[in-house]
């Protein structure tokens, strides 16, 4: 299998910080006894699940054919950056172009070997596959956790969707970092991101499988997978959030609150946890607590540059160019390194028949791309 080589795409990773006021005293961290009860499953099932009910997974074990493909890449290319790019193409390019043609599927999280066999991947299974094969041919590859901004739903002005995204990062000998992503349209170097260890990766794997089991109606297996995720890494707020959501779906609101509060203790700025707590307190008739968290969500949302960017896009679609410009100016003031903000500004100025300003924004967009994509 001869694979053509193309230049690697290097990125400079930039971070953004957000600050939130401390949580009030009445938002107490749960007691260890409450946490043990929530993790036991005794409030959900007549016979709480045992850990040995959960099958083990070999997340990054290579099949013989995976080894063959990776070793063919290594034979054709000597330099690490060439190998990294060639392995990426070997997995994703079409069979007619000499690749394996991996197909994207949002669900069905599975191990690297199983995904390779099926030729179906989501971002996590593709990353597991890539990292395992890259390491096999001597590349210094790790899993990179990317904080994708929320997707806002403007139909009610309050709803948003939070996605978790991972990709692979290859550390090259001269100090550069090469990002390998299944879905480049969901990735930007300016997103907050960090390399995570294999144990944390495994926790995310079990979390994904757990939520897939819950969605399929198998709540016992869903609970087991979520508990295993928390055994691997109990410092991730989203794991407690998902466990709380499972309890809430099963009508055990007290345990759901415990899980949500534990998650919020770990991550006081977690929008999803605050929104879920607001919904829970509203259902329980604790309107003051619900109102507190709703207001906290609104404040954080309104200071989020990607929310302001979404508002600008909405106003542009509605034809309100002046308001779109105002929102975008606020977004740029909060995150001046995002090339897409300037690209949208160029669209706005084009529609306002201001070609000089539009061209300036296009130059700034290109300049920012050059700064973050080395």
C-alpha positions as CSV (number, residue, x, y, z in Angstrom):
1,X,0.0,0.0,0.0
2,X,1.9,3.1,-1.3
3,X,0.8,6.2,0.6
4,X,1.7,9.7,-0.8
5,X,3.2,12.2,1.6
6,X,2.0,15.7,2.3
7,X,3.4,18.4,4.7
8,X,2.3,18.1,8.3
9,X,0.0,20.6,9.9
10,X,1.6,22.0,13.0
11,X,-0.4,24.0,15.5
12,X,0.4,26.4,18.3
13,X,-2.0,25.7,21.2
14,X,-3.5,28.6,22.9
15,X,-5.6,28.6,26.0
16,X,-8.4,30.7,27.4
17,X,-9.4,31.3,31.0
18,X,-12.7,32.0,32.6
19,X,-13.3,33.1,36.2
20,X,-16.5,32.5,38.2
21,X,-17.5,33.7,41.7
22,X,-17.2,31.0,44.4
23,X,-20.2,28.8,45.2
24,X,-22.3,29.8,48.1
25,X,-22.0,28.0,51.4
26,X,-25.3,26.1,50.9
27,X,-23.8,24.3,48.0
28,X,-22.0,21.8,50.2
29,X,-19.8,19.0,49.0
30,X,-21.5,15.7,49.6
31,X,-20.4,13.5,52.5
32,X,-18.3,10.4,51.8
33,X,-21.2,8.3,53.0
34,X,-23.6,9.8,50.5
35,X,-21.0,9.3,47.7
36,X,-20.5,5.7,48.6
37,X,-24.3,5.1,48.5
38,X,-24.6,6.8,45.1
39,X,-21.7,4.7,43.7
40,X,-23.1,1.4,45.2
41,X,-26.3,1.5,43.1
42,X,-28.4,0.3,46.0
43,X,-30.9,3.1,45.4
44,X,-31.4,1.9,41.8
45,X,-31.5,-1.9,41.9
46,X,-32.8,-4.6,44.2
47,X,-29.4,-6.3,43.8
48,X,-26.7,-3.7,43.4
49,X,-24.3,-4.6,40.5
50,X,-21.0,-6.1,41.2
51,X,-17.9,-4.9,39.5
52,X,-17.3,-8.4,37.9
53,X,-20.5,-8.0,35.9
54,X,-18.6,-5.6,33.7
55,X,-16.5,-7.1,30.9
56,X,-12.9,-5.9,30.6
57,X,-11.8,-3.9,27.6
58,X,-8.4,-3.9,25.9
59,X,-8.7,-0.3,24.7
60,X,-5.5,0.0,22.6
61,X,-4.5,-3.6,21.8
62,X,-3.4,-4.0,18.2
63,X,-4.8,-6.7,15.9
64,X,-2.3,-8.3,13.5
65,X,-3.6,-6.3,10.6
66,X,-3.3,-3.0,12.5
67,X,0.4,-3.9,13.0
68,X,0.8,-4.6,9.3
69,X,-0.7,-1.3,8.3
70,X,1.4,0.7,10.8
71,X,4.6,-1.1,9.8
72,X,4.0,-0.5,6.1
73,X,3.8,3.2,6.9
74,X,7.1,3.0,8.9
75,X,8.8,1.2,6.0
76,X,7.8,4.0,3.6
77,X,8.6,7.0,5.8
78,X,11.5,7.6,8.0
79,X,10.9,11.0,9.7
80,X,8.3,11.2,12.5
81,X,6.2,14.0,11.0
82,X,6.0,12.1,7.7
83,X,5.0,8.9,9.5
84,X,2.4,10.7,11.6
85,X,0.7,12.2,8.5
86,X,1.0,9.1,6.4
87,X,-0.7,7.0,9.2
88,X,-3.5,9.5,9.3
89,X,-4.1,9.2,5.6
90,X,-3.8,5.5,5.6
91,X,-6.7,5.3,8.1
92,X,-9.0,7.9,6.6
93,X,-8.4,8.2,2.9
94,X,-10.7,6.2,0.6
95,X,-9.7,2.7,-0.6
96,X,-9.4,4.1,-4.1
97,X,-6.7,6.5,-2.8
98,X,-4.9,3.6,-1.1
99,X,-6.4,4.1,2.4
100,X,-8.8,2.1,4.6
101,X,-11.7,4.6,4.4
102,X,-12.7,4.7,8.1
103,X,-16.3,5.9,8.3
104,X,-17.5,8.3,11.0
105,X,-20.3,7.3,13.4
106,X,-21.3,9.4,16.3
107,X,-22.2,6.5,18.6
108,X,-20.8,3.0,19.0
109,X,-17.7,3.7,21.1
110,X,-15.5,0.7,20.8
111,X,-11.9,-0.5,21.3
112,X,-9.2,0.4,18.8
113,X,-9.1,-3.2,17.3
114,X,-12.9,-3.4,17.0
115,X,-13.1,-0.1,15.3
116,X,-10.4,-1.0,12.9
117,X,-12.2,-4.3,12.1
118,X,-15.5,-2.5,11.5
119,X,-14.0,0.5,9.7
120,X,-16.3,2.7,11.8
121,X,-15.0,5.3,14.3
122,X,-16.1,8.1,16.4
123,X,-13.5,10.6,17.7
124,X,-12.6,8.5,20.7
125,X,-12.3,5.2,19.0
126,X,-10.3,6.8,16.1
127,X,-8.0,8.4,18.6
128,X,-7.4,5.2,20.4
129,X,-6.7,3.4,17.1
130,X,-4.3,6.1,15.9
131,X,-2.4,6.5,19.2
132,X,-2.0,2.7,19.5
133,X,-0.7,2.3,15.9
134,X,1.5,5.4,16.2
135,X,3.2,4.2,19.3
136,X,3.8,0.8,17.6
137,X,6.0,2.5,15.0
138,X,7.9,4.6,17.5
139,X,5.9,7.8,17.5
140,X,5.5,9.7,20.8
141,X,1.7,9.9,20.6
142,X,-0.9,10.8,23.3
143,X,-4.6,11.5,23.6
144,X,-5.5,15.2,23.7
145,X,-8.7,16.3,25.4
146,X,-10.3,19.3,23.7
147,X,-12.8,21.6,25.4
148,X,-15.2,22.2,22.5
149,X,-17.4,25.3,23.2
150,X,-21.1,24.7,23.9
151,X,-23.5,24.7,21.0
152,X,-26.3,27.1,21.9
153,X,-30.0,26.6,21.0
154,X,-31.6,29.9,20.3
155,X,-35.2,28.6,20.1
156,X,-35.6,29.1,23.8
157,X,-32.6,31.2,24.5
158,X,-31.4,29.0,27.4
159,X,-30.5,25.5,26.0
160,X,-27.1,24.4,25.0
161,X,-25.3,21.1,24.1
162,X,-21.9,20.2,25.5
163,X,-19.7,17.8,23.5
164,X,-16.5,16.1,24.6
165,X,-13.9,15.8,21.9
166,X,-10.5,14.1,21.8
167,X,-7.8,13.9,19.2
168,X,-4.3,12.6,19.0
169,X,-1.1,14.7,19.6
170,X,2.2,13.6,18.3
171,X,5.3,15.1,20.0
172,X,8.0,15.5,17.4
173,X,11.8,15.6,18.1
174,X,12.3,19.3,17.5
175,X,9.6,20.3,20.0
176,X,6.7,20.7,17.6
177,X,3.3,19.2,18.3
178,X,1.3,17.6,15.5
179,X,-2.5,17.3,16.1
180,X,-4.3,14.5,14.3
181,X,-8.0,14.9,14.3
182,X,-10.9,12.9,12.9
183,X,-13.1,16.0,12.6
184,X,-11.1,19.1,11.9
185,X,-14.3,21.2,11.7
186,X,-14.8,20.6,15.4
187,X,-11.3,21.5,16.3
188,X,-9.5,24.8,16.8
189,X,-6.1,25.3,18.4
190,X,-7.5,28.2,20.5
191,X,-9.8,25.8,22.4
192,X,-8.6,24.8,25.9
193,X,-7.0,21.4,25.7
194,X,-4.5,19.1,27.4
195,X,-2.9,15.8,27.0
196,X,-4.5,13.1,29.2
197,X,-3.1,9.9,30.5
198,X,-4.3,6.4,29.5
199,X,-6.2,6.0,32.8
200,X,-8.2,9.2,32.1
201,X,-8.8,8.1,28.5
202,X,-10.2,4.8,29.8
203,X,-12.6,6.7,32.1
204,X,-13.9,8.6,29.1
205,X,-14.2,5.3,27.2
206,X,-16.3,3.8,30.0
207,X,-18.4,7.0,30.3
208,X,-19.2,6.9,26.6
209,X,-20.2,3.3,26.6
210,X,-22.2,3.9,29.8
211,X,-24.3,6.7,28.2
212,X,-24.8,4.7,25.1
213,X,-26.1,1.8,27.2
214,X,-28.4,4.2,29.1
215,X,-29.7,5.6,25.8
216,X,-30.4,2.0,24.6
217,X,-32.5,1.4,27.8
218,X,-30.0,-0.8,29.6
219,X,-29.6,1.3,32.7
220,X,-27.9,-1.4,34.8
221,X,-25.1,-1.7,32.3
222,X,-25.1,2.1,31.9
223,X,-24.6,2.4,35.7
224,X,-21.9,-0.2,35.8
225,X,-19.9,1.6,33.1
226,X,-20.3,5.0,34.7
227,X,-19.2,3.6,38.1
228,X,-16.1,2.0,36.4
229,X,-15.3,5.4,34.8
230,X,-15.4,7.0,38.3
231,X,-13.3,4.3,39.8
232,X,-10.6,5.1,37.1
233,X,-10.9,8.9,37.6
234,X,-13.3,10.5,40.1
235,X,-12.0,14.1,39.4
236,X,-13.9,14.6,36.2
237,X,-17.0,16.7,36.7
238,X,-18.8,15.4,33.6
239,X,-18.7,11.8,35.0
240,X,-20.6,12.9,38.1
241,X,-22.9,14.9,35.9
242,X,-23.8,11.8,33.8
243,X,-24.3,9.7,36.9
244,X,-26.6,12.3,38.3
245,X,-28.6,12.4,35.1
246,X,-29.0,8.6,35.2
247,X,-30.4,8.9,38.8
248,X,-32.7,11.7,37.8
249,X,-34.1,9.7,34.9
250,X,-34.8,6.9,37.3
251,X,-36.6,9.2,39.7
252,X,-34.0,9.2,42.5
253,X,-33.6,12.9,42.8
254,X,-31.8,12.9,46.1
255,X,-29.0,10.8,44.7
256,X,-29.0,12.9,41.5
257,X,-28.4,16.0,43.6
258,X,-25.5,14.3,45.4
259,X,-23.8,13.5,42.1
260,X,-24.4,16.9,40.7
261,X,-23.1,18.7,43.8
262,X,-20.0,16.5,43.7
263,X,-19.3,17.4,40.1
264,X,-19.8,21.1,40.9
265,X,-17.4,20.9,43.8
266,X,-14.8,19.7,41.3
267,X,-15.7,22.2,38.6
268,X,-17.7,25.2,39.9
269,X,-17.9,26.7,36.4
270,X,-19.5,23.6,34.8
271,X,-22.5,25.0,32.8
272,X,-24.2,21.6,32.4
273,X,-24.1,20.8,36.0
274,X,-25.5,24.2,37.0
275,X,-28.3,23.8,34.4
276,X,-29.1,20.3,35.6
277,X,-29.2,21.4,39.3
278,X,-31.5,24.3,38.3
279,X,-33.8,21.8,36.6
280,X,-33.7,19.5,39.6
281,X,-34.4,22.2,42.2
282,X,-37.3,23.5,40.0
283,X,-38.8,20.0,39.9
284,X,-38.5,19.8,43.7
285,X,-40.1,23.2,44.2
286,X,-36.9,24.8,45.5
287,X,-37.3,27.9,43.3
288,X,-34.8,30.1,45.0
289,X,-32.0,27.5,44.4
290,X,-33.2,27.0,40.8
291,X,-33.1,30.7,40.2
292,X,-29.6,31.0,41.6
293,X,-28.2,28.5,39.2
294,X,-30.1,29.8,36.2
295,X,-28.7,33.2,36.8
296,X,-25.2,31.8,37.2
297,X,-25.6,30.0,33.9
298,X,-26.8,33.2,32.2
299,X,-23.8,35.2,33.5
300,X,-21.3,32.6,32.3
301,X,-23.0,32.2,29.0
302,X,-23.1,35.9,28.3
303,X,-19.4,36.2,28.9
304,X,-18.6,33.3,26.6
305,X,-17.0,34.5,23.3
306,X,-18.4,31.5,21.4
307,X,-21.9,32.3,22.6
308,X,-21.4,35.9,21.4
309,X,-20.1,34.5,18.1
310,X,-23.2,32.4,17.8
311,X,-25.4,35.4,18.5
312,X,-23.5,37.3,15.8
313,X,-24.1,34.5,13.3
314,X,-27.8,34.4,14.2
315,X,-28.2,38.2,13.8
316,X,-26.3,38.0,10.5
317,X,-28.8,35.4,9.3
318,X,-31.6,37.6,10.4
319,X,-30.2,40.6,8.5
320,X,-29.4,42.7,11.6
321,X,-25.9,43.5,10.5
322,X,-25.3,46.2,13.2
323,X,-26.2,43.9,16.0
324,X,-24.2,41.1,14.5
325,X,-21.2,43.5,14.5
326,X,-21.7,44.5,18.1
327,X,-21.8,40.9,19.3
328,X,-18.7,40.0,17.3
329,X,-16.8,42.9,18.7
330,X,-17.5,41.6,22.2
331,X,-16.4,38.1,21.2
332,X,-13.1,39.3,19.8
333,X,-12.5,41.4,22.9
334,X,-12.7,38.1,24.9
335,X,-10.9,35.8,22.5
336,X,-8.8,37.7,20.1
337,X,-6.9,34.7,18.7
338,X,-9.9,32.9,17.1
339,X,-9.6,33.2,13.2
340,X,-13.3,32.4,12.7
341,X,-14.4,35.5,14.5
342,X,-12.5,37.7,12.0
343,X,-13.8,35.6,9.0
344,X,-17.3,36.3,10.2
345,X,-16.6,40.0,10.6
346,X,-15.4,40.0,6.9
347,X,-18.8,38.5,5.9
348,X,-20.6,41.2,7.9
349,X,-18.6,44.0,6.3
350,X,-19.1,42.5,2.8
351,X,-22.8,42.7,3.3
352,X,-22.6,46.2,4.6
353,X,-20.7,47.2,1.4
354,X,-17.5,48.1,3.4
355,X,-14.8,46.4,1.3
356,X,-11.8,48.0,3.0
357,X,-13.0,46.8,6.4
358,X,-13.9,43.4,5.0
359,X,-10.4,43.0,3.5
360,X,-8.8,44.0,6.8
361,X,-10.8,41.4,8.7
362,X,-9.8,38.7,6.1
363,X,-6.2,39.7,6.6
364,X,-6.6,39.4,10.4
365,X,-8.3,36.0,10.0
366,X,-5.4,34.7,7.9
367,X,-2.9,36.2,10.2
368,X,-4.5,34.4,13.2
369,X,-4.6,31.2,11.2
370,X,-0.9,31.5,10.5
371,X,-0.2,32.2,14.2
372,X,-2.0,29.1,15.5
373,X,-1.4,26.7,12.5
374,X,2.4,26.8,12.2
